[in-house]
């Protein structure tokens, strides 16, 4: 006959508490991802606007004006034209920027993204 211990040792799978734990992890990761995607999309927009401003402008004022126009179109809030670092490298205008964004996780915990880029 079958003993209770042999039946129990043959059982395999995920317990209810294990399932709850895995679902909690997946929900947490999904919540962080849904908040992170717009941040990375804005970074791409800032990079695109900085590259465009570097191509179009020859002076600091022209570069900042070009960036402001692109920022208004793409709804860029993290970086303003005054935050740009405009320099000339080998007679070419280079535009740099640096900023950070935070995502509140729980209690005093935050996830911080730091972005720094300079156009060529």
ZADOLO-816801 format. One record per residue (C-alpha): residue number from 1; x, y, z. Coordinates in pm, 1 decimal, always signed. Example, Ala and Ser with C-alpha at 12.3 -4.5 7.8 and 13.67 -1.06 7.14 Angstrom:
# ZADOLO-816801
  segu        xx        yy        zz
     1   +1230.0    -450.0    +780.0
     2   +1367.0    -106.0    +714.0
END
This chain:
# ZADOLO-816801
  segu        xx        yy        zz
     1      +0.0      +0.0      +0.0
     2     +90.1    +361.4     -36.2
     3    +222.8    +546.6    +260.1
     4    +146.0    +912.8    +322.9
     5    +514.2   +1000.3    +315.2
     6    +568.0    +851.3     -29.8
     7    +272.9   +1043.1    -173.0
     8    +394.5   +1366.5     -20.4
     9    +748.7   +1317.2    -151.8
    10    +614.1   +1267.3    -505.5
    11    +420.0   +1594.4    -504.5
    12    +591.6   +1874.6    -687.6
    13    +493.7   +2221.9    -784.8
    14    +444.9   +2569.3    -651.3
    15    +274.8   +2636.0    -320.4
    16     +16.9   +2907.4    -278.5
    17    +258.9   +3125.6     -81.8
    18    +522.3   +3078.4    -350.6
    19    +270.0   +3184.1    -613.0
    20    +172.7   +3493.6    -411.1
    21    +540.9   +3582.5    -372.6
    22    +606.5   +3549.0    -747.6
    23    +298.8   +3755.2    -837.5
    24    +411.2   +4028.7    -595.3
    25    +754.2   +4039.3    -759.8
    26    +605.9   +4056.9   -1110.5
    27    +361.9   +4332.5   -1009.3
    28    +645.1   +4532.5    -851.6
    29    +861.6   +4498.6   -1161.5
    30    +569.6   +4597.8   -1384.7
    31    +501.8   +4906.6   -1171.5
    32    +866.2   +5013.6   -1194.0
    33    +871.9   +4948.8   -1569.9
    34    +559.0   +5155.5   -1633.8
    35    +720.1   +5450.0   -1454.4
    36   +1061.3   +5399.3   -1619.6
    37    +949.7   +5387.0   -1983.2
    38    +839.1   +5754.6   -1998.6
    39   +1168.9   +5859.9   -1838.7
    40   +1370.9   +5683.1   -2107.7
    41   +1144.1   +5818.7   -2381.0
    42   +1204.7   +6170.5   -2250.5
    43   +1581.0   +6103.3   -2247.5
    44   +1559.7   +6005.9   -2615.3
    45   +1367.3   +6327.7   -2688.5
    46   +1625.9   +6538.1   -2501.1
    47   +1909.1   +6371.7   -2693.1
    48   +1732.3   +6429.7   -3023.9
    49   +1662.9   +6795.2   -2939.5
    50   +2024.0   +6852.4   -2828.0
    51   +2158.6   +6698.6   -3148.8
    52   +1924.5   +6912.0   -3357.8
    53   +2019.6   +7226.1   -3165.3
    54   +2390.1   +7150.9   -3213.7
    55   +2339.4   +7113.2   -3591.2
    56   +2123.2   +7424.2   -3632.7
    57   +2292.1   +7678.0   -3406.0
    58   +2626.0   +7854.8   -3430.1
    59   +2595.8   +8063.6   -3114.8
    60   +2484.9   +7983.9   -2764.1
    61   +2165.2   +8184.8   -2808.2
    62   +2076.6   +8005.3   -3133.8
    63   +2140.7   +7664.0   -2979.6
    64   +1924.5   +7740.4   -2677.0
    65   +1644.0   +7883.7   -2891.2
    66   +1647.8   +7574.0   -3112.4
    67   +1639.1   +7348.4   -2806.5
    68   +1348.5   +7545.8   -2657.1
    69   +1145.3   +7499.8   -2976.2
    70   +1211.4   +7124.6   -2978.5
    71   +1141.4   +7100.5   -2604.1
    72    +803.9   +7269.3   -2651.0
    73    +710.3   +7026.0   -2927.7
    74    +828.0   +6711.3   -2746.4
    75    +706.0   +6828.3   -2402.8
    76   +1047.9   +6804.8   -2237.4
    77   +1024.5   +6901.8   -1869.3
    78   +1347.0   +6765.4   -1715.9
    79   +1594.6   +6984.8   -1903.0
    80   +1558.3   +7349.9   -1995.6
    81   +1763.6   +7548.1   -2244.4
    82   +1951.1   +7718.1   -1961.3
    83   +2068.4   +7375.2   -1837.5
    84   +2255.1   +7305.4   -2160.2
    85   +2632.3   +7326.2   -2171.3
    86   +2724.0   +7466.5   -2513.0
    87   +3088.3   +7445.1   -2625.2
    88   +3284.7   +7440.9   -2949.7
    89   +3503.8   +7143.6   -3031.2
    90   +3711.3   +7169.2   -3352.0
    91   +3486.3   +7443.9   -3490.6
    92   +3175.1   +7233.0   -3426.6
    93   +2911.6   +7315.6   -3169.0
    94   +2877.7   +7053.5   -2895.7
    95   +2579.5   +7049.0   -2660.6
    96   +2591.5   +6867.2   -2328.9
    97   +2334.1   +6807.2   -2060.9
    98   +2310.3   +6630.7   -1727.8
    99   +2004.0   +6558.9   -1515.9
   100   +1847.7   +6297.5   -1290.3
   101   +1497.5   +6160.4   -1238.3
   102   +1361.6   +5965.9    -941.3
   103   +1092.3   +5705.0    -901.0
   104    +947.6   +5665.6    -552.2
   105    +940.2   +5299.1    -459.6
   106    +824.7   +5263.8     -98.9
   107    +891.6   +5458.4    +219.9
   108   +1230.1   +5629.2    +194.4
   109   +1339.6   +5418.5    -107.0
   110   +1382.0   +5580.4    -448.3
   111   +1511.8   +5456.5    -781.6
   112   +1729.0   +5729.4    -935.2
   113   +1819.8   +5756.2   -1302.6
   114   +2111.0   +5985.5   -1388.2
   115   +2159.6   +6095.7   -1746.5
   116   +2464.4   +6268.9   -1891.9
   117   +2532.6   +6318.6   -2260.7
   118   +2733.0   +6540.2   -2492.4
   119   +2670.1   +6560.3   -2865.6
   120   +2951.1   +6509.6   -3112.8
END
